[in-house]
Every structure is written in structure tokens, then in C-alpha cells.
Amino acid sequence: MTKQRKQQLLELLKESPSALNGQSLAEHFHVTRQIIVQDIALLRADGAPILSTNRGYLYKDHEESNAVHQLFKIQHRAEDMEAELLAIVDNGGRVQNILIEHPVYGEIQTYLKLTCRRDVQHFLQQVKESQFRPLSELTDGVHYHLIQADSQQDLDYVEAALRDLGFLLE
């Protein structure tokens, strides 16, 4: 990775309000997507807080420190995914990740960073267009989401909505 590309890539990620996908970054720098994947790995090794999401790469903004977080344990069928995610974002929550406890592999998680209905619809469209199988399928639908919100009241609304749908495990 050239020093100049490294600095430019980091600045692009820091300044972007949304995720940047590997292909668009590769086109921007006139390199392959695999080079971008390697560059991101090197930046992370240097300590850059870069997240991989289903929409691309995000620089983890430290301004989120005023937000509140709560881990919710949830169980539902795969076809209930849309109802679950919309219940979260419609009540002021932001889905940070999905996590499962696998009996052999231990904790498995991936970042989602779903903040609004548009993000949920985009995610569900990706699910529809791929041979997607949810992580929670490995654990009989049981999974966790780290939810971020601007206030404890919003987290309480999310909790109530998930409970009303019968998805929340106490």
C-alpha cells in the first residue's frame, strides 16, 4: 500500500457519512477490490477503527459516545426478520450488529449498521438477491443485537416493540 493511497483511503472513510463499498473504492484508486481489502486490513492493523458492513466500509465515529446501547436477546423465524428490524429502527434504535453463540465456534458476529427503514430495505433486498441463510439459523433463531439509540427512552420503546412481537427473550 502506498503511503499516499493509505492516507487518502483513510480520509475518504473518515469524511464519508455512509459506507463505501470495496468496488467503488477500487475504481477510485484504480486498483482491484482485493487490493482495497488488503489496504483495509493494513489500516486496521495500524489501529484504524474501520468496520465492514453489508454496505461497505465505515470509519467508526467516536462521536457516538453520547449514545446509549443495549444488547437484546431475540428469537424468531427467518421470515420475521423484516418485522424485527423495522420494530427496532421505527422506535429510534440503530442495529449495530448481529451475534450468535455457536456451540462449536463460540461467538460469531457481524456488523450491520442499520439506522433507518431505507437501510433495512436495502439489507432485505440483498438477502432476497442472494442465497442468504441467516446466522440465527445455526441457533434455532436465537441471536443478539447490539442496539444503539439517542436515549434510554428509545431503547425502552425498542424493547417494548420486540416484546409485543413475541421476539424478545427475557
C-alpha positions as CSV (number, residue, x, y, z in Angstrom):
1,M,0.0,0.0,0.0
2,T,1.4,3.3,-1.0
3,K,1.6,5.9,1.8
4,Q,-0.4,8.4,-0.3
5,R,-3.2,5.8,-1.0
6,K,-3.3,4.9,2.6
7,Q,-3.8,8.5,3.7
8,Q,-6.4,9.2,1.0
9,L,-8.3,6.0,1.8
10,L,-8.4,6.8,5.5
11,E,-9.6,10.4,4.8
12,L,-12.3,9.1,2.4
13,L,-13.6,6.8,5.1
14,K,-13.4,9.4,7.8
15,E,-15.3,12.0,5.8
16,S,-18.0,9.7,4.3
17,P,-21.3,9.9,6.1
18,S,-22.2,6.4,4.7
19,A,-20.5,3.2,4.0
20,L,-18.1,3.0,1.0
21,N,-18.1,-0.3,-0.9
22,G,-14.9,-2.0,-1.9
23,Q,-15.6,-1.8,-5.7
24,S,-16.2,1.9,-5.7
25,L,-13.0,2.4,-3.7
26,A,-11.1,0.2,-6.1
27,E,-12.4,2.2,-9.0
28,H,-11.5,5.5,-7.3
29,F,-7.9,4.3,-6.7
30,H,-7.6,2.4,-10.0
31,V,-6.7,-0.9,-8.2
32,T,-8.5,-4.2,-7.7
33,R,-11.1,-4.7,-5.0
34,Q,-8.7,-7.3,-3.5
35,I,-6.1,-4.5,-3.1
36,I,-8.7,-2.5,-1.2
37,V,-9.5,-5.4,1.1
38,Q,-5.7,-5.7,1.8
39,D,-5.4,-2.0,2.4
40,I,-8.3,-2.0,4.9
41,A,-6.6,-4.9,6.7
42,L,-3.4,-2.9,7.0
43,L,-5.2,0.2,8.2
44,R,-6.9,-1.9,10.9
45,A,-3.6,-3.4,11.9
46,D,-2.4,0.2,12.4
47,G,-5.3,0.8,14.7
48,A,-7.8,2.5,12.4
49,P,-11.4,1.7,13.7
50,I,-12.8,0.6,10.3
51,L,-16.0,-1.6,10.3
52,S,-17.0,-3.9,7.5
53,T,-20.8,-3.9,6.9
54,N,-23.1,-5.3,4.2
55,R,-22.9,-1.9,2.5
56,G,-19.2,-1.4,2.6
57,Y,-16.6,0.1,5.0
58,L,-17.3,2.6,7.7
59,Y,-14.9,4.6,9.8
60,K,-16.2,4.1,13.4
61,D,-17.0,7.6,14.5
62,H,-16.1,8.4,18.1
63,E,-18.9,11.0,18.3
64,E,-21.3,8.2,19.1
65,S,-20.1,8.1,22.7
66,N,-23.2,10.0,23.9
67,A,-25.5,7.3,22.6
68,V,-26.8,4.5,24.8
69,H,-26.5,0.8,23.9
70,Q,-28.3,-2.3,24.9
71,L,-27.8,-5.9,23.9
72,F,-31.2,-7.7,23.2
73,K,-31.6,-11.4,23.1
74,I,-34.1,-12.3,20.3
75,Q,-35.7,-15.4,18.8
76,H,-37.8,-15.5,15.6
77,R,-38.2,-17.3,12.3
78,A,-36.3,-16.1,9.3
79,E,-39.4,-14.8,7.7
80,D,-39.9,-12.4,10.7
81,M,-36.6,-10.6,10.0
82,E,-38.2,-7.6,8.4
83,A,-40.7,-7.1,11.3
84,E,-37.9,-7.3,13.8
85,L,-35.6,-4.9,12.1
86,L,-38.4,-2.4,11.4
87,A,-39.6,-2.6,15.0
88,I,-36.1,-1.5,16.0
89,V,-35.4,1.4,13.6
90,D,-39.0,2.7,13.8
91,N,-38.6,3.1,17.5
92,G,-35.4,5.1,17.4
93,G,-32.9,2.2,17.5
94,R,-29.9,1.5,15.3
95,V,-28.9,-2.1,14.7
96,Q,-25.2,-2.2,15.2
97,N,-24.6,-6.0,14.8
98,I,-25.9,-9.5,14.9
99,L,-24.3,-12.0,17.2
100,I,-24.9,-15.7,17.9
101,E,-23.4,-18.1,20.4
102,H,-22.4,-21.2,18.4
103,P,-21.9,-24.4,20.4
104,V,-18.7,-25.2,18.5
105,Y,-17.3,-21.9,17.1
106,G,-18.3,-19.7,20.1
107,E,-19.3,-16.1,19.5
108,I,-19.9,-15.2,15.8
109,Q,-20.8,-11.6,15.0
110,T,-21.0,-9.3,12.0
111,Y,-21.7,-5.6,11.8
112,L,-25.0,-4.5,10.2
113,K,-25.2,-0.7,11.0
114,L,-28.9,-0.4,10.0
115,T,-30.2,3.0,11.1
116,C,-33.4,3.6,9.2
117,R,-36.1,1.9,7.0
118,R,-34.0,2.6,3.9
119,D,-31.1,0.6,5.3
120,V,-33.4,-2.2,6.3
121,Q,-35.0,-2.4,2.9
122,H,-31.5,-2.3,1.2
123,F,-30.4,-5.2,3.5
124,L,-33.5,-7.2,2.8
125,Q,-33.1,-6.6,-0.9
126,Q,-29.5,-8.1,-0.6
127,V,-31.0,-11.0,1.3
128,K,-33.5,-11.6,-1.4
129,E,-31.0,-11.4,-4.2
130,S,-28.5,-13.8,-2.6
131,Q,-28.5,-17.4,-1.3
132,F,-28.7,-15.9,2.1
133,R,-29.1,-18.0,5.2
134,P,-29.3,-16.1,8.5
135,L,-26.7,-16.7,11.2
136,S,-29.5,-17.3,13.6
137,E,-30.5,-20.4,11.6
138,L,-27.5,-22.0,13.3
139,T,-29.1,-21.4,16.8
140,D,-32.8,-22.1,16.2
141,G,-33.5,-18.4,15.6
142,V,-31.8,-17.2,18.8
143,H,-29.5,-14.3,18.3
144,Y,-28.4,-11.0,19.8
145,H,-28.4,-7.4,18.5
146,L,-26.5,-4.6,20.0
147,I,-28.9,-1.6,19.6
148,Q,-27.8,2.0,19.8
149,A,-30.1,4.9,20.5
150,D,-30.0,8.5,21.4
151,S,-31.8,7.9,24.7
152,Q,-32.8,5.2,27.2
153,Q,-36.4,6.0,26.4
154,D,-35.8,5.0,22.7
155,L,-34.2,1.7,23.9
156,D,-37.3,1.2,26.1
157,Y,-39.5,1.7,23.0
158,V,-37.5,-0.8,21.1
159,E,-37.7,-3.3,23.9
160,A,-41.5,-2.9,24.2
161,A,-41.9,-3.4,20.4
162,L,-39.8,-6.5,20.4
163,R,-41.7,-7.9,23.4
164,D,-45.1,-7.1,21.7
165,L,-44.0,-9.1,18.6
166,G,-43.0,-12.0,20.8
167,F,-39.4,-11.9,19.7
168,L,-37.7,-10.8,22.9
169,L,-36.2,-13.4,25.1
170,E,-36.0,-12.4,28.8
